[in-house]
């Protein structure tokens, strides 16, 4: 990772340059957060609209790093990233679709580069600009959540958004997906919108909500809206992930804080929020088409879980095939080709082991383990500040657990918001260590 220590300002020209660099960085981050949830516009090689905003700035940032002769230090993630890249490269030679695997490999190198760049840029922000960036993230998440709730209540709004995204479907039991729509020709019936990815984006929205909240009352209201938007997508994986992260957060605070006052401060708002949300759902059930609600919230459970088990079984069958080498795998994103049914495995670890072999699987496990350890390390070190703002740091540990749970039923490794979260965690670690 590039050295995060800011260079000293010795004269007015350097101060002006520093100010320009800070403004440019802040503007870039704000633009990225605004474009991040816009997924109804599709481009070749799996690119999204936000990538056209990110790539030019990456070139500028890395050119400045090289010209500025920034020193490179070892980051705990580097070993895991190296294993993933090597495993992916080796498995590419065994892939049925070599060109597709190479595209995936290039995409991952791009994500790793973005990850390192975000760590540097977020670490150098002032407290004021960091709060501005977090508020921009929270604002987009809330706007997106309100759009999801609007689509949930109004089929006409959902159809309008789907047509605006270039899809033409008309189904009764659709799943609200905000701005997440799949390209034409890659969906069937109610799967036109990618509701699971929309739910994952909403799930990570609790990070800026917790970090920026100053009023418990406003935070509770926004949290209810945010959680309701996750429920409205019908994503059971995101709902279970949120519940698991919340339980882990409460247990961790009790274990570290050892203070009943802290427990009351957390549990009482949760009970109030849960009661209000339950009453709100009852009201919605009584004033809407219950068959639609039951279908996306409850009716999909058996079909969805059965589909996952069938997918995983086919993945294990491919893994046990004598023509497949366990060391190399079948190539990144090549399960679709081998399976012949056009589906992903919906499990990051299984997908890595099947497609990238032993090295890729080890790299993913190492990456997840490092992320959890870093979140735990930050929370434990600053546990002494639980009575103050340090309580908010539990959101990193809880979110990391939620991401791991989500990855058991969906593949989230390529989500840009995931790498934004990991970079933010590293930036907070650096900033907190510096202030300490």
Number of C-alpha atoms within 10 A of each C-alpha: 17 17 14 19 12 10 11 9 12 8 8 9 10 13 13 12 12 16 12 12 14 17 14 13 20 20 14 18 23 19 16 19 22 16 17 21 23 18 22 23 17 17 11 6 11 10 13 19 17 19 16 12 16 16 13 10 16 17 11 10 17 15 12 12 16 10 9 10 11 16 11 11 10 10 11 14 18 15 14 21 19 14 20 27 21 16 27 28 19 21 28 27 16 20 24 16 19 17 11 16 24 19 15 20 21 13 16 18 14 14 18 17 13 19 21 20 20 23 24 23 20 25 24 19 18 13 11 8 18 17 15 16 23 20 18 19 22 25 17 18 26 20 13 23 28 17 20 30 22 18 23 25 18 13 18 13 16 24 19 14 22 24 15 14 22 16 21 13 17 16 12 12 15 25 28 38 31 31 23 25 28 22 17 13 8 10 15 11 13 16 18 26 30 21 26 25 23 26 30 26 23 26 23 25 25 22 22 20 25 21 20 18 15 11 8 13 12 12 17 19 13 18 19 18 17 27 20 20 28 29 21 24 31 27 23 22 20 30 21 14 25 25 14 18 24 19 11 18 20 16 13 18 19 15 10 13 18 11 13 10 12 16 15 11 11 15 13 11 15 16 11 12 17 14 12 14 17 12 12 14 14 11 11 14 15 10 10 13 11 11 13 17 20 14 16 20 17 12 14 15 15 10 9 14 13 12 13 17 14 13 19 19 13 15 23 15 13 21 20 13 11 9 9 16 18 20 18 24 31 32 32 32 26 27 25 14 16 16 16 9 10 12 13 19 27 20 21 23 21 20 25 29 26 32 32 34 27 20 24 32 26 18 26 20 16 19 20 17 15 15 21 18 14 20 23 18 14 22 25 15 12 17 18 13 15 18 12 9 11 16 19 17 23 28 23 29 24 25 26 27 23 25 25 19 20 26 20 17 21 21 20 20 18 13 14 18 18 18 19 19 21 20 22 21 24 23 21 18 17 20 18 14 12 9 6 7
